[in-house]
Amino acid sequence: MSTSIDFLLWVRGPGFDIALFIFIVGVLIRLLEVLILGRKPDYSEPRGAELGAGLLTLVTRTAPEGGSFKRSPFTVVGGYIWHIGFLVSLFLFVPHIELIDSVLGIRWPGIASNLVDAIAAVTIVTLVAMLFSRLTHPVKRFLSGPEDYLTWVVTFLPMLTGYLAYHRMIDPYPLVLGLHILSVELLMVLFPFTKLMHAFTFIIARWYNGAMAGRRGVQS
Amino acid sequence: MSEATLERGMNAFREQMNAPVASFFSSCVNCGMCAEACLFYTETGDPKYTPIHKLEPLRRVWEQEYTLWGRLKSMFGLSKPVTDELLEEWETLIYDGCTLCGRCSMVCPVGNDISYMIRRAREGFVAAGYAPEGIKGASRRAVTIGSPMGVKFPALAAQIKHVEADSGLTIPVDVEGADYMALLSSMEIMNFPEYLEALAKIFKQAGVTWTISSEAFEATNSGIQIGSSDIARELVNRVVVAAEKLKVKYVISPECGHAYTAIRWEGPNLIGRPYDFKVVHILELLDELRSAGRLKTEGTEDDRLTFHDPCQIVRKGGVLEPPRNLLNMVATNFVDMNDSREMNWCCGGGGGVSANERAEELRIKAFKRKKTQLDELNVETLVTACANCRLIIEEGLEEYRMEMPVVGLTEMIAEHLVEDEK
């Protein structure tokens, strides 16, 4: 029992600090690496303004283009479900809000824990289905390399361990809670070094896409 | 041109690296949705045609040289290098299996502009010596002779004489101070001289002063297709010099897709400054004349007809509504395809694919997408606004035994012009 408490104390203390440091510094470096490259001035006469078109694409790309939805319904629907489920579990579960409040001093209302529980269950099932799809869909299987599977694992583990901890399915409780926090730390540490970075860089990518098309008079 | 080497190729890749490219590679999660937007994948079912996969060589350069983690990985020998073998293998994906149509860039959920990157990746391929013979030959002819099909001014002069004799119209050549300077594509000069006659008729009726330059009449730009900024710059510069010499206010890009991209969007960046003149696409100009009441037509086309959007003019060029406005002026039964305007499907021959003999079999396969679109509509006539699309579509229709006239929009308008009194 005492070892599991020691473990929990470590992952909550120094472990978390290390992971948070790597996450923040890593993400900043990665964003800087992108932005520092800049782009050359465009001397062609614009047909439309870049700013508005870029911002609009940033929002509209969230919804799939009609034909793509018909051609990849599983990827689209599955993608929505687990992304939303993951974010709800992360930001609307009351104990998580308490944690954020204790670190950053900001808080917002959460939702009922049993609702988060149900959403988390759906998210876990969807993530498994997404993995299955990656392993079987000809294009996804062809494209996927070790990094795609690694990022799946580190995304899946916090959901799974969180679910196990909430339901106290592993004894002792400090152990499963510690494992949950550790899995989040793994996610945070690997985040800047993998395609998990898309969670930040998609904003830049969508903006450039929309801006460059908007300049030519097309809303992309 | 200096000799192509892997080293030069790598340098060219590095020159293409910028914030958009880095943000795109950082964001890809291999969801595979771009495959479904690409006619080379949908018609072959082969995952190697997934658009983002075609960029693997450029992606490696980015990861290994422009990310901290990638640099660390290379230091410990953990990354796969870019080699001659890799470029040789990828050459067919990036040249034969991509028309730079840009449809993938419209669907990527994280917003990657994939065709923007393919255009840039080609710079590295050509510098390393991995480009198809057909496009290399076209580029060589464009630089040395002045046109990718080897058309010199005397050939155009002969066509001009022909058209003038047939129509009784005058085609002005080298007229200083004209408002507009018209460019043509070799394909139009050789295969569709009707375009030239159509211009003469329309401009006469609308009272537009225009000219052709004997020094720079070719609008196409093989440099853009092969991905060589050096060649592209040389070709654009000829037009710029001629237009500024004749002191025209506008240069008219003809019914050719990539010519518009070359002169309208890439040109000023290639020469590193804005032009002293404006560039208009012929359809934009006709639509302007229409809305100013200077384009008067009579009679209508009553066939059920549709419009094939040339990718570079519409999705990548922003000329979306002018063709529709013009068609509605003369056609009573115009229908749009299921995917149209910025979501249109390519004919399969853009981006240099039509000049690449090796790609023919694949291109014919990819044309099935257009065939499906046409079958859905049950139309009698297809109208388009790009000489290259037109030729590719005619070939495709013949291959699949479909009987359907393919008409250039400018000519269609010209045929319905109200004849002058005199």
Interface residues (C-beta under 8 A of the other chain):
Chain A: I29 R30 E33 V34 L35 I36 L37 G38 R39 K40 D42 Y43 S44 E45 R47 G48 T57 L58 R61 T62 P64 E65 G67 S68 R71 S72 T75 V76 G79 H137 P138 V139 K140 R141 F142 L143 S144 G145 D148 T151 P192 F193 K195 M197 H198 T201 F202 I204 A205 R206 W207 Y208 N209 G210 M212 A213 R216 G217 V218 Q219 S220
Chain B: M17 N18 A19 P20 V21 A22 S23 F24 S26 S27 C28 V29 N30 C31 G32 M33 A35 E36 A37 Y41 T42 G45 P47 K48 T50 I52 H53 Y66 T67 L68 W69 S105 M106 V107 C108 P109 V110 G111 N112 D113 Y116 R264 W265 E266 G267 P268 N269 G272 R273 P274 Y275 K278 V279 R315 K316 G317 G318 V319 L320 D339 E342 M343
